[in-house]
Amino acid sequence: MSRCTVVWKGEQVIEEMDDVLFKALDRIAERILFSAKQNAPLETGALRRSGCVTIGLPPNPEEVYGKAQKGSGEDSVLGKPTGSPNDELVMYVTFNTPYAARLHENTDWNPRAYSLHYEGRDPVTGEAEYSVTDSPPVGGPKYLEKAAEEHWKEFPKAVRKIARDKRKR
């Protein structure tokens, strides 16, 4: 009579699956964020700088917007997820300005085809003076939704590639 011993490594398999899913979500979320930033309206750059990926919970919008307004919203600060595969497998791609949702949802809105440049204050009246220059309109509505539709379908392929790469090691 032959004997067979079965060693069950269910926990290890689940951990490896979580790791693969986490890495695939990270990859797709970063691609969505990159595309959305390219398509987001551009005036001061604060909207684009406020875009970020977070894991488990949405970001603190006031904190992100504060950094984005100051121009300190570098990709290395705001555009990278924080967390680990042990965190909840939920990633948020968000834009965090008070006007982000309005610009995203208003399909009648078109970016203006000019730029205002602050020139200083009139010495007599004290009123702000601006010069106007033509500039091509940049971005438009549904910038995040379009990016998500474009890249989310790549998720199964990303899972397969990451799982294949993991097996090769």
Phi, psi and omega in degrees: 000131180267154180244147179227134177248128179253128177251116182270123180241046183302316181298319179295319179297315180297317178299317180293322177296316178301318180297316179297313180298318179301312181294322178293316177299316179302312182299314182289320179299318178296322178293319177299313180300314181300312180294319180297320178298323180292331184259355180287146177304145182234116171233296178257343183095351182297320180299312180296319180292337181280352179288136179205165175246131175229159183245134174085313181221150173296160180285170172280107187298324180296318180295314181295317180296321178301316178293320182294321179297323182280354181082014181262011181276061179290153179305324182293338181266309188255338189266006181247138178289152174239144181134191181215170179301343178281346178287169177300137183277062176228127177240141179247131172250115187225158169240134197236055171244159179299338184253003184301312182294319180298315180292326181291318188270340184277096182286348176275347184282138174232140179295145181288154183258036176208162178238141174261136179236123180291125182254352182121196181245143175296127184295335182271306185272338182079004181281148178292140178245137181232149169252153182243130175233146176290142175210149180292140177296141183233133175080184181177186183289165177060029183298323180279318180299316179297318179294319179295317178298321182292318189259337184298327180294347178277353184302310180301321179295320179296319178299313180299316182295315181294319178295319178297314179299323180293321179293329181292337182287000000 
